[in-house]
Amino acid sequence: MSEREEKFEKMLQAIQKEYDETVSKMEKLKAEDKTKTVTYKQLMGTKVALQNMLSRYEIYGLLER
C-alpha cells in the first residue's frame, strides 16, 4: 500500500470513528429528552457532514456499507 493510500485509510477510519462517537452522543441526549438543545442540533449538523463524507467514499468505491 502506498503512503497516499495509507493516509486515505487513516482519514476514513477517523471519519468513521467521529461519526460513531457523534451518533452515540446524540443517542445519549435523546434518551435524556434533550433533542431541542443547541448541542444536539450541532451534533446533528456534524452527523450530516460526516455522512456526506462517508457517502463520497462509498460513491468512489472506497467504502462498502
OpenMM code with the backbone's topology and positions (N, CA, C; nanometers):
from openmm import Vec3, app, unit

residues = "MET SER GLU ARG GLU GLU LYS PHE GLU LYS MET LEU GLN ALA ILE GLN LYS GLU TYR ASP GLU THR VAL SER LYS MET GLU LYS LEU LYS ALA GLU ASP LYS THR LYS THR VAL THR TYR LYS GLN LEU MET GLY THR LYS VAL ALA LEU GLN ASN MET LEU SER ARG TYR GLU ILE TYR GLY LEU LEU GLU ARG".split()
positions = [
    Vec3(0.0848, -0.1169, 0.0000),
    Vec3(0.0000, 0.0000, 0.0000),
    Vec3(0.0899, 0.1240, 0.0000),
    Vec3(0.0542, 0.2191, -0.0840),
    Vec3(0.1345, 0.3410, -0.0928),
    Vec3(0.1076, 0.4310, 0.0278),
    Vec3(0.1938, 0.5274, 0.0467),
    Vec3(0.1779, 0.6224, 0.1569),
    Vec3(0.0466, 0.6990, 0.1433),
    Vec3(0.0130, 0.7321, 0.0197),
    Vec3(-0.1114, 0.8052, -0.0044),
    Vec3(-0.2335, 0.7204, 0.0328),
    Vec3(-0.2311, 0.5934, -0.0048),
    Vec3(-0.3414, 0.5032, 0.0299),
    Vec3(-0.3532, 0.4872, 0.1809),
    Vec3(-0.2405, 0.4808, 0.2475),
    Vec3(-0.2414, 0.4697, 0.3935),
    Vec3(-0.3058, 0.5936, 0.4567),
    Vec3(-0.2780, 0.7103, 0.4004),
    Vec3(-0.3362, 0.8340, 0.4513),
    Vec3(-0.4875, 0.8352, 0.4293),
    Vec3(-0.5320, 0.7866, 0.3130),
    Vec3(-0.6763, 0.7771, 0.2877),
    Vec3(-0.7422, 0.6830, 0.3879),
    Vec3(-0.6795, 0.5700, 0.4140),
    Vec3(-0.7339, 0.4736, 0.5105),
    Vec3(-0.7418, 0.5348, 0.6500),
    Vec3(-0.6372, 0.6066, 0.6872),
    Vec3(-0.6340, 0.6703, 0.8188),
    Vec3(-0.7449, 0.7745, 0.8304),
    Vec3(-0.7644, 0.8515, 0.7242),
    Vec3(-0.8704, 0.9523, 0.7240),
    Vec3(-1.0072, 0.8864, 0.7330),
    Vec3(-1.0283, 0.7806, 0.6562),
    Vec3(-1.1557, 0.7094, 0.6593),
    Vec3(-1.1849, 0.6566, 0.7990),
    Vec3(-1.0861, 0.5970, 0.8623),
    Vec3(-1.1037, 0.5451, 0.9982),
    Vec3(-1.1379, 0.6570, 1.0959),
    Vec3(-1.0740, 0.7710, 1.0813),
    Vec3(-1.1013, 0.8843, 1.1699),
    Vec3(-1.2442, 0.9360, 1.1503),
    Vec3(-1.2884, 0.9419, 1.0260),
    Vec3(-1.4247, 0.9881, 0.9976),
    Vec3(-1.5264, 0.8902, 1.0542),
    Vec3(-1.5018, 0.7609, 1.0352),
    Vec3(-1.5929, 0.6595, 1.0883),
    Vec3(-1.5999, 0.6651, 1.2407),
    Vec3(-1.4856, 0.6840, 1.3035),
    Vec3(-1.4819, 0.6920, 1.4497),
    Vec3(-1.5594, 0.8148, 1.4981),
    Vec3(-1.5348, 0.9292, 1.4341),
    Vec3(-1.6043, 1.0515, 1.4737),
    Vec3(-1.7551, 1.0383, 1.4515),
    Vec3(-1.7939, 0.9740, 1.3411),
    Vec3(-1.9364, 0.9526, 1.3134),
    Vec3(-1.9986, 0.8679, 1.4248),
    Vec3(-1.9342, 0.7578, 1.4585),
    Vec3(-1.9859, 0.6700, 1.5641),
    Vec3(-1.9967, 0.7422, 1.6981),
    Vec3(-1.8965, 0.8224, 1.7316),
    Vec3(-1.8987, 0.8975, 1.8570),
    Vec3(-2.0106, 1.0019, 1.8564),
    Vec3(-2.0311, 1.0651, 1.7433),
    Vec3(-2.1367, 1.1661, 1.7306),
    Vec3(-2.2736, 1.1018, 1.7490),
    Vec3(-2.2959, 0.9899, 1.6827),
    Vec3(-2.4236, 0.9192, 1.6954),
    Vec3(-2.4462, 0.8755, 1.8401),
    Vec3(-2.3417, 0.8290, 1.9035),
    Vec3(-2.3518, 0.7859, 2.0435),
    Vec3(-2.3920, 0.9017, 2.1346),
    Vec3(-2.3302, 1.0171, 2.1143),
    Vec3(-2.3650, 1.1357, 2.1942),
    Vec3(-2.5093, 1.1775, 2.1697),
    Vec3(-2.5520, 1.1692, 2.0435),
    Vec3(-2.6894, 1.2055, 2.0102),
    Vec3(-2.7890, 1.1109, 2.0772),
    Vec3(-2.7574, 0.9834, 2.0763),
    Vec3(-2.8458, 0.8851, 2.1400),
    Vec3(-2.8575, 0.9105, 2.2899),
    Vec3(-2.7447, 0.9486, 2.3522),
    Vec3(-2.7462, 0.9791, 2.4957),
    Vec3(-2.8360, 1.0996, 2.5238),
    Vec3(-2.8205, 1.2040, 2.4442),
    Vec3(-2.9039, 1.3235, 2.4619),
    Vec3(-3.0511, 1.2926, 2.4352),
    Vec3(-3.0764, 1.2090, 2.3360),
    Vec3(-3.2144, 1.1719, 2.3049),
    Vec3(-3.2770, 1.0962, 2.4222),
    Vec3(-3.2008, 1.0077, 2.4834),
    Vec3(-3.2502, 0.9326, 2.5985),
    Vec3(-3.2810, 1.0243, 2.7161),
    Vec3(-3.2110, 1.1372, 2.7223),
    Vec3(-3.2331, 1.2362, 2.8283),
    Vec3(-3.3372, 1.3409, 2.7870),
    Vec3(-3.4014, 1.3182, 2.6736),
    Vec3(-3.5021, 1.4094, 2.6197),
    Vec3(-3.4462, 1.5505, 2.5986),
    Vec3(-3.3262, 1.5566, 2.5418),
    Vec3(-3.2600, 1.6845, 2.5170),
    Vec3(-3.2375, 1.7069, 2.3673),
    Vec3(-3.3365, 1.6699, 2.2872),
    Vec3(-3.3219, 1.6827, 2.1422),
    Vec3(-3.3414, 1.8255, 2.0909),
    Vec3(-3.3845, 1.9140, 2.1772),
    Vec3(-3.4051, 2.0529, 2.1338),
    Vec3(-3.2908, 2.1443, 2.1781),
    Vec3(-3.1859, 2.0857, 2.2328),
    Vec3(-3.0727, 2.1654, 2.2803),
    Vec3(-2.9826, 2.2054, 2.1637),
    Vec3(-2.9060, 2.3093, 2.1862),
    Vec3(-2.8096, 2.3552, 2.0857),
    Vec3(-2.7063, 2.2462, 2.0599),
    Vec3(-2.6634, 2.1801, 2.1639),
    Vec3(-2.5637, 2.0735, 2.1499),
    Vec3(-2.6150, 1.9641, 2.0571),
    Vec3(-2.7384, 1.9227, 2.0771),
    Vec3(-2.7961, 1.8181, 1.9925),
    Vec3(-2.8016, 1.8644, 1.8469),
    Vec3(-2.8411, 1.9877, 1.8263),
    Vec3(-2.8510, 2.0411, 1.6900),
    Vec3(-2.7132, 2.0507, 1.6243),
    Vec3(-2.6125, 2.0872, 1.7024),
    Vec3(-2.4760, 2.0918, 1.6492),
    Vec3(-2.4287, 1.9522, 1.6113),
    Vec3(-2.4603, 1.8558, 1.6969),
    Vec3(-2.4234, 1.7174, 1.6676),
    Vec3(-2.4933, 1.6680, 1.5408),
    Vec3(-2.6181, 1.7096, 1.5222),
    Vec3(-2.6915, 1.6710, 1.4012),
    Vec3(-2.6216, 1.7255, 1.2776),
    Vec3(-2.5758, 1.8490, 1.2836),
    Vec3(-2.5018, 1.9076, 1.1719),
    Vec3(-2.3730, 1.8323, 1.1443),
    Vec3(-2.3028, 1.7967, 1.2488),
    Vec3(-2.1794, 1.7203, 1.2348),
    Vec3(-2.2082, 1.5840, 1.1741),
    Vec3(-2.3136, 1.5206, 1.2207),
    Vec3(-2.3510, 1.3888, 1.1700),
    Vec3(-2.3794, 1.3946, 1.0199),
    Vec3(-2.4542, 1.4952, 0.9772),
    Vec3(-2.4872, 1.5095, 0.8352),
    Vec3(-2.3606, 1.5305, 0.7525),
    Vec3(-2.2705, 1.6140, 0.8012),
    Vec3(-2.1451, 1.6395, 0.7293),
    Vec3(-2.0618, 1.5117, 0.7180),
    Vec3(-2.0545, 1.4352, 0.8257),
    Vec3(-1.9776, 1.3105, 0.8243),
    Vec3(-2.0435, 1.2065, 0.7344),
    Vec3(-2.1773, 1.2019, 0.7355),
    Vec3(-2.2490, 1.1104, 0.6453),
    Vec3(-2.2172, 1.1437, 0.5001),
    Vec3(-2.2113, 1.2717, 0.4700),
    Vec3(-2.1793, 1.3156, 0.3348),
    Vec3(-2.0398, 1.2678, 0.2941),
    Vec3(-1.9459, 1.2817, 0.3833),
    Vec3(-1.8092, 1.2377, 0.3540),
    Vec3(-1.8045, 1.0858, 0.3333),
    Vec3(-1.8708, 1.0111, 0.4194),
    Vec3(-1.8730, 0.8656, 0.4063),
    Vec3(-1.9441, 0.8235, 0.2772),
    Vec3(-2.0474, 0.8964, 0.2390),
    Vec3(-2.1180, 0.8663, 0.1145),
    Vec3(-2.0260, 0.8854, -0.0055),
    Vec3(-1.9436, 0.9870, 0.0004),
    Vec3(-1.8488, 1.0100, -0.1096),
    Vec3(-1.7467, 0.8978, -0.1190),
    Vec3(-1.6993, 0.8493, -0.0058),
    Vec3(-1.6102, 0.7332, -0.0079),
    Vec3(-1.6802, 0.6155, -0.0748),
    Vec3(-1.8076, 0.5976, -0.0418),
    Vec3(-1.8845, 0.4867, -0.0971),
    Vec3(-1.9050, 0.5039, -0.2484),
    Vec3(-1.9393, 0.6241, -0.2917),
    Vec3(-1.9618, 0.6517, -0.4341),
    Vec3(-1.8379, 0.6170, -0.5159),
    Vec3(-1.7220, 0.6467, -0.4633),
    Vec3(-1.5979, 0.6217, -0.5365),
    Vec3(-1.5394, 0.4827, -0.5122),
    Vec3(-1.6184, 0.3968, -0.4465),
    Vec3(-1.5771, 0.2588, -0.4278),
    Vec3(-1.4695, 0.2390, -0.3235),
    Vec3(-1.4552, 0.3345, -0.2342),
    Vec3(-1.3541, 0.3245, -0.1299),
    Vec3(-1.4100, 0.2740, 0.0019),
    Vec3(-1.5418, 0.2529, 0.0048),
    Vec3(-1.6082, 0.2076, 0.1271),
    Vec3(-1.7280, 0.1243, 0.0888),
    Vec3(-1.7414, 0.0113, 0.1549),
    Vec3(-1.8597, -0.0732, 0.1357),
    Vec3(-1.9412, -0.0684, 0.2595),
    Vec3(-2.0714, -0.0535, 0.2448),
    Vec3(-2.1601, -0.0498, 0.3620),
    Vec3(-2.2459, -0.1716, 0.3650),
] * unit.nanometer
topology = app.Topology()
chain = topology.addChain("A")
for resn in residues:
    res = topology.addResidue(resn, chain)
    for name in ("N", "CA", "C"):
        topology.addAtom(name, app.Element.getBySymbol(name[0]), res)
